[in-house]
Amino acid sequence: MTALSIAFPERLRQKLDSFVADGWASSADDIVVEALRRFLDSHEPGLIESQVMSDVEWGLKGDA
């Protein structure tokens, strides 16, 4: 596993800590890794390109 050091607003850290303290996750690391995984899964280049092309097609031709 690779370590990554990041800086983010204190308010996010507080929310992260509360989420763990309330038992919704085992650690802040687990939350960040899951969030990153979900972001990368939903932002794959092929998917983004497909969505952009769909928007362009709609812009050129409309709903009809």
C-alpha positions as MATLAB code, in Angstrom:
seq = 'MTALSIAFPERLRQKLDSFVADGWASSADDIVVEALRRFLDSHEPGLIESQVMSDVEWGLKGDA';
ca = [
       0.000    0.000    0.000;
       1.150    3.548   -0.732;
       0.881    6.435    1.718;
      -0.362    9.815    0.560;
      -0.232   13.010    2.570;
      -3.055   15.477    1.889;
      -4.153   18.803    3.334;
      -7.835   19.675    3.646;
     -10.039   22.041    5.659;
     -10.379   21.436    9.390;
     -14.170   21.222    9.034;
     -13.803   18.163    6.780;
     -11.448   16.567    9.299;
     -13.992   17.135   12.066;
     -16.745   15.515   10.002;
     -14.445   12.616    9.161;
     -13.560   12.092   12.813;
     -17.231   12.237   13.840;
     -18.159    9.664   11.223;
     -15.527    7.277   12.602;
     -16.412    8.029   16.235;
     -20.077    7.258   15.499;
     -19.037    3.848   14.178;
     -19.874    4.358   10.497;
     -16.318    3.508    9.433;
     -13.324    1.894   11.066;
     -10.905    4.706   10.217;
     -10.521    8.016    8.423;
      -8.155    6.254    6.013;
     -10.902    3.804    5.042;
     -13.292    6.668    4.297;
     -10.789    8.556    2.161;
      -9.792    5.439    0.207;
     -13.460    4.578   -0.454;
     -14.242    8.151   -1.521;
     -11.270    8.170   -3.891;
     -12.239    4.776   -5.314;
     -15.809    5.954   -5.965;
     -14.617    9.185   -7.561;
     -12.204    7.379   -9.878;
     -14.812    4.741  -10.786;
     -17.332    7.424  -11.756;
     -14.829    9.591  -13.633;
     -13.223    7.092  -15.990;
     -12.083    8.827  -19.199;
     -14.333    6.690  -21.430;
     -17.391    7.420  -19.299;
     -16.695   11.148  -19.183;
     -16.126   11.263  -22.943;
     -19.395    9.415  -23.541;
     -21.285   11.865  -21.329;
     -19.726   14.881  -23.041;
     -20.539   13.493  -26.484;
     -24.128   12.855  -25.384;
     -24.383   16.467  -24.193;
     -22.939   17.730  -27.479;
     -25.397   15.605  -29.469;
     -28.292   16.935  -27.407;
     -27.018   20.509  -27.866;
     -26.845   20.084  -31.624;
     -30.129   18.254  -32.145;
     -32.215   18.711  -29.012;
     -34.592   16.044  -27.680;
     -36.142   15.269  -31.052;
];
